[in-house]
């Protein structure tokens, strides 16, 4: 009897073990991510960089956001909202939400956070923050609040996707004072645990999170700036995932038995810019000739090993606005030569060509140089350190340049174009130095129009106008490349920004 009992017990244990290992997803106690850089600040009101936002979006949440796949507004901390007029919004807040310090989320925190975003202490005060009417708040009750903008602001709800609109706990911020960025408190799925500058950031799952719980308990982020070190860390199992896989490593890693590469839709438009304030690039015919001279398909193949898409025009496909007539300009060297001759340059011309020292941009400049030479345009490439490049570009000495602009934190085409092409941005992001009165007026109108149907018409007009003016040549939208262990699932869903929320990742059954 004793032997039979032991046998039955062993069989029972074996069955239970089989069920535990095959019927449920494997548990991942700790998930480790390798990033190419450290966060600058863990206070979203003091940060403008991708790495800071990558961490912040796991700790903090806004009232509403834009879904990366559907491109539709979705609720987060607000259950629903009403647009009372073109500058007044009523938010009905989610009840029962707690901050990481145990404090209840209320309307007071909304007022405090958005006021803080607009204050002189916020780096966003002069941009998104200035659109908030800090005197226009009304707290109806604990979970209902009215927020007003300074006049009508087109796409304002969409702008809340940006971490500037994160909701903080008033008590936690006041207690943290100047050191708040070292110990942030939010409502998000992960709590801050520790930060060793230049080395690692540690987060832990928030047990009282109001939404879907993360798939792992501990979230560790390692700072691995060197491309080779980051790839080795993935291959040796030091990390479970890395961001920014070098395109040159794509094929090799994908052939590995242990790891693979997932290409997520790109959010950055890489473009060839032209100083429209400087001869001969002040002539639209010359700018259009340069457009026809560049083979974008070949550019994507050579520079990004085909891990990029050819843009249809001066906008990232991730935008919530899709033009009705979206189509790229064809590669047509004969037409390029004809336009140059028409503009008075039958024998070609010579242009300075600037780029920062990012490898893809240096490679891209070399490819463009070769293509332009085929139509008689000679270029002198100058490579600058990234900081020096940005400083020099705010002047008026440049001619051609390679740069990029992204939609990592916003899907609002109006904001995107206003930054790049309005005269008010000359000396900052408008490096093309475009100053067209009609375009200026159109951009101002689109960004003060709240009605969505009217905005779509205006945005289409902007698209058409930019295609006529041609301040830039859209080159490529590089894919976001993630290196991951082969048994990691859920990575394909990362369509919501650089380093999207990662709490949905898990291991294969």
C-alpha positions in Angstrom: 0.0 0.0 0.0 2.7 2.4 0.9 4.4 1.8 -2.5 1.2 2.4 -4.4 0.5 5.6 -2.4 3.9 6.9 -3.2 3.5 6.1 -6.9 0.1 7.8 -7.0 1.6 10.8 -5.3 4.5 11.0 -7.7 2.1 10.8 -10.7 -0.1 13.5 -9.2 2.9 15.8 -8.7 4.0 15.1 -12.3 0.6 16.0 -13.7 0.4 19.2 -11.6 3.9 20.1 -12.8 2.9 19.5 -16.4 -0.2 21.7 -16.0 1.9 24.4 -14.4 4.4 24.5 -17.2 2.1 24.1 -20.2 -1.2 25.6 -19.2 0.0 29.1 -18.2 2.4 31.7 -19.4 5.9 31.6 -18.1 6.5 34.0 -15.2 9.1 36.7 -15.7 10.1 38.1 -12.3 12.5 40.7 -13.7 12.5 42.3 -17.2 15.8 44.1 -18.2 16.0 46.6 -21.0 19.2 48.0 -22.5 19.0 51.6 -23.7 21.5 53.7 -25.7 21.4 56.5 -23.2 20.4 57.6 -19.7 17.4 59.7 -18.8 18.1 63.4 -18.3 15.4 63.8 -15.7 12.6 61.7 -14.3 10.4 64.8 -14.0 8.6 65.2 -17.3 8.4 69.0 -16.8 12.2 69.1 -16.9 12.8 66.7 -19.7 12.7 66.8 -23.5 14.6 63.7 -24.5 13.4 60.2 -25.6 15.1 58.3 -22.8 13.6 60.4 -20.0 10.2 60.0 -21.6 10.7 56.2 -22.0 11.0 55.9 -18.2 8.4 58.6 -17.4 5.6 56.9 -19.4 5.9 53.8 -17.1 5.6 55.9 -14.0 3.2 58.7 -15.0 -0.1 58.9 -16.9 -2.1 61.7 -18.6 -5.9 62.3 -18.7 -6.2 61.0 -22.3 -3.8 59.8 -25.0 -3.7 58.7 -28.6 -3.7 55.0 -29.4 -0.7 54.2 -31.5 -2.5 51.7 -33.7 -6.0 53.2 -34.1 -4.8 56.9 -33.9 -7.9 57.6 -31.8 -8.2 59.4 -28.5 -8.5 57.0 -25.6 -9.1 57.6 -21.9 -6.5 57.1 -19.3 -7.1 58.9 -16.0 -10.2 60.6 -17.4 -13.2 58.2 -17.9 -14.7 60.6 -20.4 -14.7 64.3 -21.5 -16.8 66.9 -23.1 -15.8 69.8 -25.3 -18.0 72.6 -24.0 -16.7 75.2 -26.5 -13.5 75.8 -28.6 -11.4 76.4 -25.5 -13.2 74.6 -22.6 -13.0 70.9 -21.7 -14.8 69.1 -19.0 -13.1 65.9 -17.7 -14.8 63.2 -15.7 -12.0 61.5 -13.7 -11.6 57.8 -13.0 -12.4 57.0 -9.4 -10.4 54.8 -7.1 -7.1 55.6 -8.6 -4.1 55.9 -6.3 -0.7 57.5 -6.6 2.4 55.4 -5.7 2.5 57.2 -2.3 -1.0 56.0 -1.4 -2.7 59.3 -2.0 -6.0 59.4 -3.9 -6.1 60.9 -7.4 -8.4 63.9 -7.6 -9.3 67.0 -9.6 -6.9 69.0 -7.4 -4.0 67.0 -8.8 -5.1 67.8 -12.3 -5.2 71.5 -11.7 -1.8 71.4 -9.9 -0.1 69.4 -12.6 -1.3 71.4 -15.6 -0.6 74.7 -13.8 2.9 73.3 -13.1 3.4 72.5 -16.8 2.6 76.1 -17.7 4.8 77.6 -15.0 8.2 79.3 -15.7 9.9 76.3 -14.0 8.7 73.9 -16.7 10.8 73.5 -19.9 7.5 73.3 -21.7 6.2 76.6 -20.5 7.0 78.4 -23.8 5.5 75.7 -26.0 2.7 73.4 -24.9 2.4 74.9 -21.5 1.5 78.4 -22.8 -1.7 77.0 -24.3 -3.1 76.3 -20.8 -5.2 79.0 -19.2 -4.0 78.8 -15.6 -6.8 81.1 -14.5 -9.5 79.1 -16.2 -9.7 75.9 -14.0 -12.9 75.0 -12.2 -13.1 72.1 -9.8 -16.7 70.9 -10.0 -16.2 68.1 -7.5 -13.5 65.6 -6.4 -13.7 63.8 -9.8 -14.9 66.5 -12.2 -12.8 69.4 -13.5 -13.0 72.0 -16.2 -9.8 72.9 -18.0 -9.5 75.9 -20.4 -7.0 76.7 -23.1 -5.7 80.2 -24.0 -8.1 80.6 -26.9 -8.9 77.8 -29.3 -6.1 75.2 -29.7 -6.4 72.7 -32.5 -5.5 69.2 -31.5 -5.1 70.1 -27.9 -6.5 66.8 -26.6 -4.1 64.9 -28.9 -1.2 66.9 -27.3 -1.9 65.2 -24.0 -0.1 62.2 -25.3 3.1 64.2 -24.5 4.5 63.6 -21.0 4.1 67.4 -20.3 0.5 66.5 -19.5 1.4 63.9 -16.9 -0.6 64.1 -13.7 1.4 64.4 -10.5 0.5 64.2 -6.9 0.6 67.7 -5.4 1.7 66.4 -1.9 4.6 64.3 -3.4 5.9 67.1 -5.6 5.8 69.6 -2.7 7.5 67.2 -0.3 10.2 66.3 -3.0 11.0 70.0 -3.7 14.1 70.5 -5.9 14.9 66.7 -5.6 11.5 65.5 -6.9 13.1 64.3 -10.1 15.1 61.8 -8.1 12.0 60.2 -6.6 9.0 60.7 -8.9 5.5 59.6 -7.9 2.8 58.8 -10.4 -0.3 56.7 -11.0 1.3 54.5 -13.6 1.9 50.7 -13.6 5.4 51.0 -12.2 6.8 52.7 -9.1 10.2 54.3 -9.0 12.8 52.3 -7.0 16.3 53.6 -7.7 18.5 55.5 -10.2 22.3 55.3 -10.5 23.1 58.0 -13.1 24.8 56.6 -16.2 24.3 53.0 -15.1 20.7 51.9 -14.3 17.2 52.8 -13.4 15.1 50.3 -11.4 11.3 50.2 -11.2 8.9 47.8 -9.6 5.2 47.0 -10.4 2.6 49.0 -8.5 0.3 46.6 -6.7 -2.6 49.1 -6.6 -2.5 50.0 -10.2 -5.9 50.9 -11.6 -5.4 49.3 -15.0 -4.0 46.1 -16.3 -1.2 44.9 -14.1 2.3 44.6 -15.6 3.5 41.2 -16.7 6.5 41.2 -14.5 7.4 42.5 -11.0 10.7 44.2 -11.5 11.7 46.5 -14.4 15.4 47.2 -14.7 16.9 49.6 -17.3 20.6 49.4 -18.1 22.4 52.3 -19.8 24.5 50.9 -22.6 25.6 53.7 -25.0 28.0 51.6 -27.1 26.2 49.7 -29.9 28.5 46.7 -29.6 28.1 46.4 -25.8 24.3 46.7 -26.1 24.2 43.9 -28.7 26.5 41.7 -26.6 24.4 42.2 -23.5 21.4 40.9 -25.5 23.2 37.9 -26.9 24.7 36.9 -23.6 21.3 37.2 -21.7 22.4 40.2 -19.6 19.3 42.0 -20.9 16.0 40.7 -22.3 15.6 43.5 -24.8 17.5 46.4 -26.4 16.4 49.5 -28.1 18.2 51.0 -31.2 19.6 47.9 -32.9 22.3 49.0 -35.4 20.8 48.4 -38.9 24.1 46.6 -39.8 23.3 44.0 -37.1 19.8 43.3 -38.2 20.3 40.3 -40.4 22.9 38.6 -38.1 20.8 38.9 -35.0 17.7 37.7 -36.8 19.5 34.5 -37.8 20.4 33.8 -34.1 18.8 30.9 -32.2 18.6 33.0 -29.1 17.5 36.5 -30.2 15.6 38.2 -33.0 14.9 41.8 -34.2 11.4 43.3 -34.3 10.9 46.3 -36.5 8.2 48.7 -35.1 6.7 51.4 -37.3 9.0 54.5 -37.4 8.1 57.8 -35.9 10.9 59.9 -37.3 11.0 61.6 -40.7 14.6 61.9 -41.9 14.8 64.6 -44.5 17.1 66.7 -46.7 16.6 70.3 -45.7 17.3 73.3 -47.9 17.9 76.9 -46.8 15.1 78.7 -48.6 16.6 82.0 -47.6 19.8 81.5 -49.4 20.6 81.4 -53.2 20.2 79.2 -55.2 17.9 77.3 -52.8 15.5 80.3 -52.6 14.3 79.2 -56.1 11.5 76.5 -55.8 12.7 75.1 -59.1 16.1 74.2 -57.7 14.5 72.6 -54.6 12.2 70.6 -56.8 15.1 69.5 -59.0 16.9 68.2 -55.9 13.7 66.2 -55.0 13.6 64.5 -58.4 17.3 63.8 -58.2 17.1 61.5 -55.2 16.1 57.9 -55.3 14.4 57.4 -52.0 13.9 53.6 -52.5 17.6 53.2 -53.0 18.3 55.5 -50.0 16.2 53.3 -47.7 17.9 50.2 -49.0 21.5 51.5 -48.6 21.3 53.5 -45.4 18.8 51.4 -43.5 19.1 48.0 -45.2 15.4 48.3 -46.1 14.4 48.8 -42.4 12.7 52.0 -43.4 9.7 53.2 -45.5 9.7 55.8 -48.2 7.6 58.7 -47.0 4.7 60.0 -49.1 5.6 63.6 -48.2 6.5 65.9 -45.4 4.8 64.0 -42.6 5.3 60.8 -40.6 2.7 58.1 -41.4 1.9 57.8 -37.6 0.2 61.1 -37.7 -3.6 61.2 -36.9 -4.0 63.1 -40.2 -3.6 61.2 -43.5 -3.6 63.3 -46.7 -6.0 62.3 -49.4 -3.4 62.6 -52.1 -0.4 61.1 -50.4 2.2 60.0 -52.9 6.0 60.3 -53.1 7.7 62.3 -55.8 9.3 59.9 -58.3 13.0 59.5 -59.0 13.4 61.4 -62.3 17.0 62.7 -63.0 16.0 64.0 -66.5 13.3 66.2 -64.9 15.8 67.4 -62.3 18.3 68.5 -65.0 15.5 70.3 -66.9 14.4 72.2 -63.8 18.0 73.2 -63.1 18.4 74.5 -66.6 15.1 76.4 -66.3 16.4 78.0 -63.1 19.6 79.2 -64.8 21.9 76.3 -63.9 22.3 74.3 -67.1 25.9 73.4 -66.1 25.0 72.5 -62.5 26.0 74.1 -59.3 27.9 73.6 -56.1 26.4 73.5 -52.6 27.7 73.1 -49.0 26.2 70.1 -47.3 26.1 69.8 -43.5 25.3 66.9 -41.3 25.7 65.8 -37.7 28.0 62.9 -36.8 25.2 60.3 -36.3 26.3 57.4 -38.5 23.0 57.0 -40.4 23.1 60.7 -41.3 26.8 60.6 -42.4 26.0 57.5 -44.5 22.9 59.2 -45.9 24.8 62.4 -46.8 27.3 60.3 -48.8 24.5 58.6 -50.7 22.8 61.9 -51.5 26.1 63.4 -52.6 26.4 60.6 -55.2 22.8 61.0 -56.4 23.0 64.8 -56.7 26.3 64.5 -58.7 24.4 62.6 -61.4 22.4 65.7 -62.2 25.3 68.1 -62.0 25.0 69.2 -58.3 28.3 69.0 -56.6 28.3 69.0 -52.7 30.9 69.7 -50.1 30.0 67.6 -47.1 30.9 68.9 -43.6 30.4 66.8 -40.5 29.8 68.3 -37.1 29.4 67.0 -33.6 25.7 66.9 -32.8 25.7 69.8 -30.4 27.8 72.0 -32.6 25.6 71.1 -35.6 22.4 72.1 -33.8 24.0 75.4 -32.7 25.2 76.3 -36.2 21.9 75.4 -37.8 20.2 78.1 -35.9 22.1 80.6 -38.0 21.9 81.3 -41.7 25.2 79.9 -43.0 24.0 76.5 -44.1 22.7 75.4 -47.5 21.8 71.7 -47.7 21.6 69.6 -44.5 20.3 66.2 -43.3 18.1 66.2 -40.2 15.0 64.5 -38.7 11.9 65.3 -36.8 9.6 62.9 -35.1 6.2 62.2 -33.6 7.4 60.3 -30.5 5.2 62.3 -28.2 2.5 63.8 -30.4 0.5 62.7 -33.4 -0.7 66.3 -34.2 0.3 67.2 -37.8 -0.5 70.9 -37.1 2.0 71.1 -34.2 4.5 69.1 -36.3 4.4 71.5 -39.2 4.1 74.7 -37.1 7.5 73.8 -35.5 9.2 73.0 -38.8 7.8 75.5 -41.2 6.4 78.6 -39.5 8.4 81.8 -39.6 8.1 82.0 -35.8 10.3 78.9 -35.6 13.2 80.4 -37.6 16.2 80.3 -35.3 15.0 77.2 -33.7 13.5 74.1 -35.5 12.7 75.9 -38.8 16.1 75.3 -40.3 14.8 75.6 -43.8 14.1 79.2 -42.8 10.8 79.1 -44.7 8.9 82.3 -44.4 5.9 82.2 -46.7 3.0 84.5 -45.6 0.3 82.2 -46.9 1.8 79.2 -45.2 2.3 81.1 -41.9 -1.4 82.2 -41.9 -2.5 78.6 -42.8 -0.5 77.0 -40.0 -1.8 79.6 -37.5 -5.4 78.8 -38.6 -5.0 75.0 -38.4 -3.6 75.3 -34.9 -6.5 77.4 -33.7 -9.2 75.3 -35.2 -10.9 72.8 -32.9 -13.5 71.4 -35.2 -12.0 68.2 -36.5 -13.7 68.3 -40.0 -12.5 71.9 -40.5 -9.0 70.9 -39.3 -8.7 68.1 -41.8 -9.5 70.5 -44.7 -6.9 72.9 -43.4 -4.3 70.2 -42.9 -4.8 69.0 -46.4 -4.2 72.6 -47.6 -0.9 72.7 -45.6 0.2 69.4 -47.2 -0.5 70.7 -50.7 1.2 74.0 -49.9 4.4 72.3 -48.6 4.5 70.1 -51.7 4.5 73.3 -53.8 7.1 75.2 -51.7 9.4 72.2 -51.2 11.4 73.3 -48.2 12.6 69.7 -47.5 13.0 66.4 -49.4 11.5 63.6 -47.3 14.0 60.7 -47.4 13.0 57.9 -45.1 11.0 56.9 -42.0 13.4 54.5 -40.3 11.8 51.6 -38.4 12.3 51.4 -34.6 14.5 48.3 -34.2 14.2 46.3 -31.0 16.5 43.3 -30.3 14.7 40.7 -28.0 15.1 37.2 -26.7 13.3 34.8 -29.0 10.8 33.6 -26.3 9.6 37.2 -25.6 6.1 37.9 -26.9 4.2 41.1 -27.3 7.0 43.2 -28.8 5.1 43.4 -32.2 2.5 45.5 -30.4 5.0 48.4 -29.9 3.4 50.9 -32.2 3.0 53.8 -29.8 6.2 55.6 -29.7 9.9 55.1 -29.0 10.1 52.7 -26.0 6.4 52.2 -25.6 4.9 50.9 -22.4 6.5 47.5 -22.0 4.4 46.0 -19.2 2.5 43.9 -21.6 5.5 41.8 -22.6 5.7 38.2 -21.4 7.5 34.9 -22.1 6.1 32.1 -24.3 4.1 29.4 -22.6 
